[in-house]
Amino acid sequence: MEVMQLADSCSRFYGLSQAPFGLTPNTDFYVDLPSQRKAFDMLVYALSSGEGFIKVTGEVGTGKTMLCRRLLNTLDHKGFHTAYIPNPAVDPEGLWQAIARELEISYQHHGDPVQLRADIENFLLIQAKNQHQVVLIIDEAQSMPRETLEALRLISNLETEKQKLIQIVLFGQPELDVTLSQPELRQLYQRITSSSRLNPLCDDESLGLYLQQRMCLAGYTGIPVFTNKAISALWQATQGIPRLVNVIASKALLVGYGAGTQRLDVRHVNLAIEDTEFSFRQSQPVRRWPHLLALAVTAVVCL
């Protein structure tokens, strides 16, 4: 049986319209966790106030890209003009070109980078004259070379006597803070007027709410699928990091499907944990995914 067909069968088994724990940052599955809510409120307020430089950091898997996409959707609905750069590991000229692409400014025929920058500034002046706010959002900002970060500071210099021509939001891993703290980047660091940090889920209770909300968003209407002991085991294995929670929870659903049960206890979660490449409860990777697939396929034949 193909994996996609198996996933669909598993979802139907639990009465779901779609898989609840996918790794793609789908804003339809956004859960308003405490640190995400705090960061989002800060972002909306700072951008509405015209602040120039804003920063959000968080460990891998804590939901930065999901929050970034939610912000983009919100700004689009509010009439902001946005430029989104998800892969900023480029040189300064590449950054200017990426901004031009996002703002739909033609640059293919520019042999002179100075002219390209002038065209971008002229575009921003027109937007300001028409009272349109422009926001540049950069994901994975920790991957930006230092010379590109310095170019970003120069971009932030674009302003009139009354307002910034462009506002900049940086999303990045904690390494971004380390980079920005270097003496040669202090001018950029001092321009960051607002910042926030995304944290993992803090305890079993918050994890249980997260699991149930994701299940409900996927169409589930029953009692919680995961028992309290299963949730505790899941938290111990993931330390509340949403991405890792999604990986193990998705596999636990498959284990339950293979066992023919819609109520998942610690045994089902432990099988999923053992199959995961990395968790906080194991020091050595153990691969049992083929066995889980075989179990689920057997269940399909028998049901």
BAROBA-314632 format. One record per residue (C-alpha): y, z, x; residue number from 1. Coordinates in steps of 0.02 Angstrom, whole numbers. Each point is the difference from the previous one (the first is absolute). Layout:
REM BAROBA-314632
yy = Y zz = Z xx = X num = NUM
...
REM end
This chain:
REM BAROBA-314632
yy = 0 zz = 0 xx = 0 num = 1
yy = 173 zz = -44 xx = 66 num = 2
yy = 114 zz = 144 xx = 46 num = 3
yy = 135 zz = -53 xx = -126 num = 4
yy = -127 zz = -7 xx = -141 num = 5
yy = -65 zz = 170 xx = 52 num = 6
yy = 176 zz = 72 xx = -1 num = 7
yy = 31 zz = -69 xx = -175 num = 8
yy = -163 zz = 72 xx = -63 num = 9
yy = 44 zz = 169 xx = 76 num = 10
yy = 171 zz = -1 xx = -85 num = 11
yy = -77 zz = -43 xx = -169 num = 12
yy = -127 zz = 141 xx = 22 num = 13
yy = 144 zz = 126 xx = 4 num = 14
yy = 96 zz = -89 xx = -138 num = 15
yy = 133 zz = -66 xx = 118 num = 16
yy = 100 zz = -159 xx = -16 num = 17
yy = 16 zz = -14 xx = 190 num = 18
yy = -44 zz = 92 xx = 159 num = 19
yy = 106 zz = 159 xx = 12 num = 20
yy = -3 zz = 30 xx = 188 num = 21
yy = 41 zz = -166 xx = 81 num = 22
yy = 85 zz = -3 xx = 169 num = 23
yy = 126 zz = -135 xx = -45 num = 24
yy = 170 zz = 83 xx = -35 num = 25
yy = 4 zz = -43 xx = -186 num = 26
yy = 151 zz = 83 xx = -81 num = 27
yy = -93 zz = 3 xx = -167 num = 28
yy = -98 zz = 143 xx = 79 num = 29
yy = 150 zz = 94 xx = 67 num = 30
yy = -24 zz = 188 xx = -17 num = 31
yy = 160 zz = 103 xx = 10 num = 32
yy = -55 zz = 124 xx = 133 num = 33
yy = 126 zz = 136 xx = 50 num = 34
yy = 51 zz = -70 xx = 169 num = 35
yy = 2 zz = -179 xx = -68 num = 36
yy = 112 zz = 56 xx = -144 num = 37
yy = 118 zz = 88 xx = 119 num = 38
yy = 9 zz = -150 xx = 115 num = 39
yy = 25 zz = -123 xx = -143 num = 40
yy = 140 zz = 102 xx = -78 num = 41
yy = 84 zz = 12 xx = 170 num = 42
yy = -13 zz = -188 xx = 25 num = 43
yy = 74 zz = -44 xx = -170 num = 44
yy = 142 zz = 125 xx = 19 num = 45
yy = 43 zz = -52 xx = 179 num = 46
yy = -1 zz = -185 xx = -42 num = 47
yy = 101 zz = 26 xx = -158 num = 48
yy = 127 zz = 98 xx = 104 num = 49
yy = 18 zz = -142 xx = 124 num = 50
yy = -75 zz = 91 xx = 150 num = 51
yy = -35 zz = -117 xx = 144 num = 52
yy = -158 zz = 60 xx = 87 num = 53
yy = -149 zz = 88 xx = -82 num = 54
yy = -171 zz = 47 xx = 72 num = 55
yy = -169 zz = 47 xx = -75 num = 56
yy = -144 zz = 51 xx = 113 num = 57
yy = -180 zz = 52 xx = -30 num = 58
yy = -171 zz = -1 xx = 79 num = 59
yy = -117 zz = -147 xx = -24 num = 60
yy = -66 zz = -5 xx = -178 num = 61
yy = 130 zz = 113 xx = -82 num = 62
yy = 71 zz = -137 xx = -112 num = 63
yy = 148 zz = -75 xx = 92 num = 64
yy = -36 zz = -179 xx = -50 num = 65
yy = -32 zz = 49 xx = -181 num = 66
yy = 167 zz = 91 xx = -4 num = 67
yy = 83 zz = -147 xx = 85 num = 68
yy = -62 zz = -120 xx = -133 num = 69
yy = 51 zz = 116 xx = -140 num = 70
yy = 174 zz = 7 xx = 77 num = 71
yy = 8 zz = -190 xx = 8 num = 72
yy = -49 zz = -15 xx = -183 num = 73
yy = 130 zz = 129 xx = -51 num = 74
yy = 140 zz = -81 xx = 101 num = 75
yy = -41 zz = -171 xx = -72 num = 76
yy = 15 zz = 71 xx = -177 num = 77
yy = 167 zz = 81 xx = 46 num = 78
yy = 69 zz = -165 xx = 63 num = 79
yy = -1 zz = 36 xx = 186 num = 80
yy = -25 zz = -146 xx = 119 num = 81
yy = -147 zz = 50 xx = 112 num = 82
yy = -74 zz = -63 xx = 163 num = 83
yy = -174 zz = 66 xx = 43 num = 84
yy = -75 zz = -12 xx = 174 num = 85
yy = -179 zz = 68 xx = 7 num = 86
yy = -38 zz = -50 xx = 180 num = 87
yy = 152 zz = 36 xx = 110 num = 88
yy = -86 zz = -11 xx = 170 num = 89
yy = 116 zz = -141 xx = 54 num = 90
yy = 139 zz = -26 xx = 126 num = 91
yy = 183 zz = 14 xx = -57 num = 92
yy = 14 zz = -186 xx = -38 num = 93
yy = -159 zz = 9 xx = -103 num = 94
yy = 77 zz = 142 xx = -99 num = 95
yy = 156 zz = -101 xx = -41 num = 96
yy = -108 zz = -147 xx = -52 num = 97
yy = -109 zz = 111 xx = -110 num = 98
yy = 155 zz = 67 xx = -86 num = 99
yy = 63 zz = -177 xx = -27 num = 100
yy = -166 zz = -51 xx = -78 num = 101
yy = 1 zz = 148 xx = -118 num = 102
yy = 180 zz = -34 xx = -52 num = 103
yy = -44 zz = -184 xx = -20 num = 104
yy = 125 zz = -55 xx = 132 num = 105
yy = -51 zz = -161 xx = 87 num = 106
yy = -14 zz = 19 xx = 188 num = 107
yy = -121 zz = -137 xx = 53 num = 108
yy = 141 zz = -110 xx = 65 num = 109
yy = 90 zz = 139 xx = 92 num = 110
yy = -12 zz = -22 xx = 187 num = 111
yy = 129 zz = 136 xx = 25 num = 112
yy = -53 zz = 177 xx = -46 num = 113
yy = 183 zz = 50 xx = -10 num = 114
yy = 24 zz = -124 xx = -142 num = 115
yy = -151 zz = 71 xx = -90 num = 116
yy = 73 zz = 174 xx = 8 num = 117
yy = 168 zz = -66 xx = -61 num = 118
yy = -86 zz = -82 xx = -148 num = 119
yy = -89 zz = 162 xx = -44 num = 120
yy = 163 zz = 97 xx = 11 num = 121
yy = 87 zz = -129 xx = -110 num = 122
yy = -140 zz = 15 xx = -128 num = 123
yy = 19 zz = 189 xx = -1 num = 124
yy = 188 zz = -14 xx = -21 num = 125
yy = -25 zz = -111 xx = -152 num = 126
yy = -123 zz = 124 xx = -74 num = 127
yy = 122 zz = 143 xx = 28 num = 128
yy = 140 zz = -99 xx = -81 num = 129
yy = -112 zz = -25 xx = -152 num = 130
yy = -44 zz = 186 xx = 2 num = 131
yy = -182 zz = -32 xx = 41 num = 132
yy = -82 zz = 130 xx = 111 num = 133
yy = -118 zz = -66 xx = 135 num = 134
yy = -142 zz = 110 xx = 64 num = 135
yy = -109 zz = -38 xx = 151 num = 136
yy = -168 zz = 90 xx = -10 num = 137
yy = -110 zz = 5 xx = 154 num = 138
yy = -180 zz = 61 xx = -10 num = 139
yy = -101 zz = 54 xx = 153 num = 140
yy = 164 zz = 28 xx = 92 num = 141
yy = -88 zz = 96 xx = 139 num = 142
yy = -63 zz = -168 xx = 65 num = 143
yy = 175 zz = -66 xx = 35 num = 144
yy = 43 zz = -25 xx = 185 num = 145
yy = 147 zz = 101 xx = 62 num = 146
yy = 109 zz = -152 xx = 25 num = 147
yy = -34 zz = -49 xx = -181 num = 148
yy = 48 zz = 174 xx = -60 num = 149
yy = 162 zz = -20 xx = 97 num = 150
yy = 29 zz = -166 xx = -90 num = 151
yy = -26 zz = 93 xx = -162 num = 152
yy = 143 zz = 115 xx = 47 num = 153
yy = 112 zz = -151 xx = 25 num = 154
yy = -50 zz = -65 xx = -171 num = 155
yy = 50 zz = 167 xx = -75 num = 156
yy = 174 zz = -25 xx = 75 num = 157
yy = 35 zz = -136 xx = -129 num = 158
yy = 124 zz = 77 xx = -119 num = 159
yy = 169 zz = -18 xx = -83 num = 160
yy = 134 zz = 133 xx = -5 num = 161
yy = -78 zz = 70 xx = -158 num = 162
yy = -188 zz = -25 xx = 11 num = 163
yy = -153 zz = -46 xx = 99 num = 164
yy = -50 zz = -182 xx = -20 num = 165
yy = -184 zz = 45 xx = 13 num = 166
yy = -99 zz = 160 xx = -21 num = 167
yy = -157 zz = 27 xx = 102 num = 168
yy = -158 zz = 99 xx = -43 num = 169
yy = -132 zz = 33 xx = 133 num = 170
yy = -180 zz = 46 xx = -46 num = 171
yy = -107 zz = 53 xx = 147 num = 172
yy = -129 zz = 115 xx = 76 num = 173
yy = 55 zz = 158 xx = 92 num = 174
yy = 7 zz = -99 xx = 162 num = 175
yy = 161 zz = -74 xx = -68 num = 176
yy = 85 zz = 170 xx = 16 num = 177
yy = -59 zz = 13 xx = 180 num = 178
yy = 71 zz = -171 xx = 41 num = 179
yy = 166 zz = 33 xx = -85 num = 180
yy = 20 zz = 164 xx = 95 num = 181
yy = 11 zz = -94 xx = 166 num = 182
yy = 174 zz = 13 xx = 79 num = 183
yy = 27 zz = -188 xx = 1 num = 184
yy = -20 zz = -7 xx = -190 num = 185
yy = 108 zz = 151 xx = -41 num = 186
yy = 136 zz = -110 xx = -78 num = 187
yy = -126 zz = -66 xx = -125 num = 188
yy = -77 zz = 171 xx = -32 num = 189
yy = 170 zz = 76 xx = -38 num = 190
yy = 30 zz = -130 xx = -135 num = 191
yy = -148 zz = 56 xx = -105 num = 192
yy = 84 zz = 93 xx = -142 num = 193
yy = -154 zz = 43 xx = -104 num = 194
yy = -184 zz = 20 xx = 41 num = 195
yy = -160 zz = 62 xx = -79 num = 196
yy = -182 zz = 25 xx = 50 num = 197
yy = -156 zz = -37 xx = -101 num = 198
yy = -136 zz = 133 xx = 4 num = 199
yy = -184 zz = -1 xx = -50 num = 200
yy = -60 zz = 84 xx = -160 num = 201
yy = 15 zz = 185 xx = 34 num = 202
yy = -153 zz = 75 xx = -87 num = 203
yy = -149 zz = -25 xx = -116 num = 204
yy = 108 zz = 13 xx = -157 num = 205
yy = 119 zz = -138 xx = 51 num = 206
yy = -146 zz = -108 xx = 55 num = 207
yy = -86 zz = 25 xx = -168 num = 208
yy = 158 zz = -55 xx = -91 num = 209
yy = 14 zz = -152 xx = 113 num = 210
yy = -181 zz = -51 xx = -34 num = 211
yy = 19 zz = 21 xx = -188 num = 212
yy = 163 zz = -96 xx = -8 num = 213
yy = -73 zz = -146 xx = 98 num = 214
yy = -151 zz = -1 xx = -116 num = 215
yy = 111 zz = 3 xx = -155 num = 216
yy = 108 zz = -141 xx = 68 num = 217
yy = -161 zz = -101 xx = 16 num = 218
yy = -42 zz = 29 xx = -184 num = 219
yy = -104 zz = 160 xx = 7 num = 220
yy = 12 zz = 114 xx = -153 num = 221
yy = -133 zz = 132 xx = 27 num = 222
yy = -11 zz = 170 xx = 83 num = 223
yy = 28 zz = 7 xx = 189 num = 224
yy = -138 zz = -95 xx = 91 num = 225
yy = 9 zz = 106 xx = 157 num = 226
yy = -56 zz = 182 xx = -11 num = 227
yy = 102 zz = 137 xx = 83 num = 228
yy = -126 zz = 13 xx = 143 num = 229
yy = 4 zz = -188 xx = 24 num = 230
yy = 190 zz = 4 xx = 10 num = 231
yy = -7 zz = 141 xx = 127 num = 232
yy = -122 zz = -98 xx = 108 num = 233
yy = 110 zz = -154 xx = -14 num = 234
yy = 154 zz = 97 xx = 54 num = 235
yy = -91 zz = 75 xx = 149 num = 236
yy = -54 zz = -173 xx = 55 num = 237
yy = 169 zz = -84 xx = -21 num = 238
yy = 127 zz = 140 xx = 21 num = 239
yy = 86 zz = -77 xx = -149 num = 240
yy = 45 zz = -168 xx = 79 num = 241
yy = 8 zz = -120 xx = -149 num = 242
yy = -71 zz = -152 xx = 87 num = 243
yy = -153 zz = 93 xx = 61 num = 244
yy = -17 zz = 83 xx = -171 num = 245
yy = -6 zz = -173 xx = -78 num = 246
yy = -135 zz = -59 xx = 121 num = 247
yy = -116 zz = 147 xx = -32 num = 248
yy = 35 zz = 15 xx = -187 num = 249
yy = -40 zz = -185 xx = -24 num = 250
yy = -166 zz = 20 xx = 90 num = 251
yy = -39 zz = 159 xx = -98 num = 252
yy = 21 zz = -97 xx = -162 num = 253
yy = -125 zz = -126 xx = 65 num = 254
yy = -122 zz = 140 xx = 45 num = 255
yy = 15 zz = 70 xx = -175 num = 256
yy = -26 zz = -172 xx = -74 num = 257
yy = -157 zz = -22 xx = 103 num = 258
yy = -63 zz = 170 xx = -57 num = 259
yy = 42 zz = -39 xx = -181 num = 260
yy = 122 zz = 145 xx = -21 num = 261
yy = 183 zz = 0 xx = -51 num = 262
yy = 28 zz = 177 xx = 63 num = 263
yy = 18 zz = 11 xx = 189 num = 264
yy = -41 zz = 160 xx = 93 num = 265
yy = 3 zz = 48 xx = 182 num = 266
yy = -162 zz = -95 xx = 37 num = 267
yy = 75 zz = -166 xx = -50 num = 268
yy = 158 zz = 32 xx = 99 num = 269
yy = -99 zz = 52 xx = 154 num = 270
yy = -97 zz = -163 xx = -4 num = 271
yy = 164 zz = -94 xx = -6 num = 272
yy = 69 zz = 104 xx = 143 num = 273
yy = -151 zz = -36 xx = 108 num = 274
yy = 25 zz = -185 xx = -29 num = 275
yy = 182 zz = 4 xx = 52 num = 276
yy = 50 zz = -53 xx = 175 num = 277
yy = 117 zz = 147 xx = 19 num = 278
yy = 27 zz = 165 xx = -88 num = 279
yy = 59 zz = 171 xx = 55 num = 280
yy = -173 zz = 72 xx = -33 num = 281
yy = -94 zz = -103 xx = 126 num = 282
yy = 27 zz = -36 xx = 183 num = 283
yy = -120 zz = -148 xx = 10 num = 284
yy = 7 zz = -154 xx = -111 num = 285
yy = -149 zz = -22 xx = -115 num = 286
yy = -32 zz = -164 xx = -91 num = 287
yy = -101 zz = 10 xx = -161 num = 288
yy = 94 zz = -129 xx = -103 num = 289
yy = -150 zz = -119 xx = -9 num = 290
yy = -102 zz = 143 xx = -75 num = 291
yy = 134 zz = 32 xx = -131 num = 292
yy = 4 zz = -184 xx = -44 num = 293
yy = -188 zz = -4 xx = -16 num = 294
yy = 3 zz = 152 xx = -113 num = 295
yy = 132 zz = -77 xx = -112 num = 296
yy = -89 zz = -168 xx = -9 num = 297
yy = -160 zz = 91 xx = -53 num = 298
yy = 99 zz = 85 xx = -138 num = 299
yy = 65 zz = -168 xx = -63 num = 300
yy = -178 zz = -65 xx = -15 num = 301
yy = -58 zz = 156 xx = -92 num = 302
yy = 147 zz = 23 xx = -121 num = 303
REM end
